[in-house]
Amino acid sequence: MNVLVINCGSSSLKFQLINAKSEEVLAKGICERIGIDGRLTYQPEGGEKEKSEKAMPTHTEAIQFVIEALTNPETGVVNSLDEIGAVGHRMVHGGEKFASSVVITDEVKKAVEECNDLAPLHNPANLIGVAACENLMPNTPMVAVFDTAFHQTMPPKAYMYGLPYEYYEKYKVRRYGFHGTSHSFVSKRAAELLGKAYDETKTIVCHLGNGASISAVKDGKCVDTSMGLTPLEGLVMGTRSGDIDPAIMEYIAKKEDLDIAGVMNVLNKKSGLEGISGLSSDFRDLTAGAKEGNKRAIAAIEVFCYRVAKYVGSYAAAMNGVDAIAFTAGIGENVGLVREKVCSYLGYLGITLDAEANAKSGDDCVISAADSKVKVAVIPTNEELAICRETVALV
Ligand code: AMP
């Protein structure tokens, strides 16, 4: 069976068509500028990347172009829609309603809509993607895979904030966590790499990309994670501040004459690596800047790594030990310097890195020294494949 994996944003739609049996990506691409003008980028396996301007007033036209590209007699990869057995949709926020992936029904869509307040930018866009696919493929089963679902196993002591309890009861204010598909995929793979049973392994997954989060996975279940009600909490990210003293918000609002939306904009879009460095949110620019002696770029890298190490330490405490630490996503997979700096704080856990392995790390590799008490690994994340697997399991 071929599974179409869809990740729908407010003005973009990423897709991959995956052969579920061989797990091979048959084609992938992205529709951008939906509702503005429209651009499709499409790449069949082993073929050239094609870019074309297409009018996409809504997501329905975008999906239509995706299907036309996939079934195109020359560059397509399937003969007809009949060869797409199911669609897997990435959904951002499932609130407390979804602790696992589900087949999409009218009830499911209603329940997702009820979580819109918790992710006002993402959930409505995800639902628009579902509706667009339903229009064009009314008989194809669809599955929703939630970013928050994997973290629903957290105990109350990890998800409750020190706030009046009625905010949890009335407004569902609690830690949810995100990147769940990635944390689940990588923690499972880490146990395989260690040759240990998943339900007997303690893993800390460091998903370090432009958005970044850490999770503690004990015996196959997430017990804590760094993102919260929204993705703003936790690590220092590309442009997000991560944890700060909440009183800073009032202080800055007064000094800079900002309202709540203005302060939130600063915390989400102008802070983090970009805010500290004043240079860029992109780690490649920061490492280049640091090499040239740019002090703020150096400071941004130091703050980033220190925050990661503090979370790793707290999660080792939360689980009363750790068997494996796995680095993933753009920075975690590609920046040896970050892994080295983070691990340099963790000698007390008995961690030693194999410098050579860390420098040349590729796919799924162990980078800790043979005598390291905790295994450290680099495991490329693959959220699309994880969504494909979940979809197949349900349909
Ligand atoms: P992601 O959100 O997972 O796509 O990760 C994006 C972040 O990873 C950005 O800060 C990129 O600069 C960084 N990144 C991606 N590839 C590389 C690379 N080859 N070398 C250094 N940083 C990278």
Boltz pocket constraint, residues with backbone or C-beta under 6 A from the ligand:
constraints:
  - pocket:
      binder: B
      contacts: [[A, 208], [A, 209], [A, 210], [A, 211], [A, 238], [A, 281], [A, 282], [A, 283], [A, 284], [A, 285], [A, 329], [A, 330], [A, 331], [A, 334], [A, 335]]
      max_distance: 6.0
